[in-house]
Amino acid sequence: MAPGGCAGSTDKEKEHYLPGIWDDVEISFTGKLRVHKALLLPSLARHSVKVKALIWNLNPAQLLFGAGMTDSLSLRVTIIEKLSGKTVAAHVQRYSSVKNRYTQVETDLPMPGAHAWSPEDPFLYAAVISIKHDNKPSDVLKKAFGMRDFERKGKFF
């Protein structure tokens, strides 16, 4: 479906085809290891954020007998206040990633005294997830989130 501001008329051909480009195009420059997806699981009750990331290793699989099958990476997660940019929490951890595969990694970051998100006060944080491979930056992903909890009451959330 085309966006609301596109050309329209009573032309019968336009019922099936609207000329133009309606998709977004994004170019991302990364190294051989990149953050494919990231899931942020905030918890006010535990005063922490669990970060699950799926790392995509683009290095070719073992080509020669005896060659290494994994790469070492350093994953840094920094939690900042979205508006001010103030760093609230940070954690660095080393992982091993299998070449030519996806590797799931996860870490917990403590956030004591976190500002709760609510419709009346939509305070947001951002997680900056960066990968270093061979001591060089390989990829960076930034995702916004709010600190909130969901609970079930009976069969409703």
N, C-alpha and C positions, 0 to 999 in steps of 0.2 A: 504494500500500500504506500502510495506517495505521500509526502508531507502535506500539511494543510495549505501551505503557501504556494503550491505548484500551480502550473497553468491548468485551467479547466474550461470546458465548453460543452456544447451538446454534440460535438463530433463523435460519431459512433465508434470510430477507430480508437479514441482515447478511453473507451470503456475497458480495453484490454492492454493498451500500451500507452505509457506516458513518457515522452522523451526526456532525457536528462540523466544525471548521475545523482542518486539519492543515498548512497552509502558513504560512510566515513572511511577514510584511508589513513592508516597510521604507520609510520616507519620507526622501527626500533633498532638501535645499534647496540649489539651485545657481543660479548666474547663467546667462547666455546661452551660455557656453562651459563644457563639463564634461569630465572625464576619463571616457570611456566604458569603456575597458579599459586595463590596464597589465600588462606582462610584464617580469619581472626576471630577468636572466640573469647570475648570479654566476659568477666565474671565479677560483679560487685561483691558478691558474698565471699569469694576467695581473694579479693583484692589483687587480681592478676589478669593477664591476657595470655591465652595459649595461641601460639602462632604455628600453623601447619603450612609448609611450603612444599611444592612439587618442583624439584630441580630437574631441568632437562640438560643432559650432558650430550653435546653435539660432537664430541671427539669420536673418531671412528673406533670400532671395537678392535680387539686384539688382532693386529696384522701379522706379526711375526711371533714365532714360538718363543716363549719366555718374556715377551713384552707385557707390561702391566695392563691389568684389566680395569683398574679403577683410577680415579683422580681424587686428589685431596683438595678440599675447598674450605674457605672460611666464610661463615654466614654471620653477618652482623644485622641485628634488629634494633632499631632505635625508635622509641615512641616519643612523639613530639605533640605539643598542643598545636592544632591545625592553624589557628589564627595567629598566635604569637610566635610559633616556631620554637618555643622553649622545650628543651629536652627533659623528659619525665623519667624515662627508663632506657637502658641500653644493655645489650647482651651480645657477646661474640662467642661462637662455638665452632669447632672444626668437625667436619664430616667427611665421609668417603662416598664417592659417587661412581657407579658403574658406567663405563663408557658406552655411548650409544643407547642409553636407557634413561628412564625417569627414576628419580630417587625421592622418596618422601622423607622430610625432616620435620621435627617439631621441637619447640622450646617454650618454656613458661617464663614470663616476665612479671615480677612482682610490681604492683602499682598501688602502694598504700596511699590513702587519701585521694583517690581518683575522683574527679568531678563527674557526677552521674548525669547521663543524658536523659532528657524528658522533653515532651512536646513544648512545654512552657520555657525550657532552657536547653535548647539543642546544642550543647557543648560537644565539640568533636575533637578527636585525636587523630593522628596519622601514624602509621607504621611505615618506616623506611627500611626495606629489606634489601641488603646489598650482599653480593657475592664477590669474593676475591679468589682467583685461581692463579697459581704461580706468582703470588704476591702482586698481582695486577688486578685492577677492577675488571669484573666480567659482566655484571648486570646490576641494575637497581630498579626496584619496584616500590611505589608509594601507594598505600591504600588508607582511606579514611574510615573511621569507625567511631561509635559512641559507646560509652561504658553503661551497660544496662543488663538487667537479668530478665529472663522470661520464666514464668512458672505456670503450672497447670492447676486449674481448680475444677475438679470433676473432669468433664470431657472437653473443657474449653481452656484456651491459653489466655 
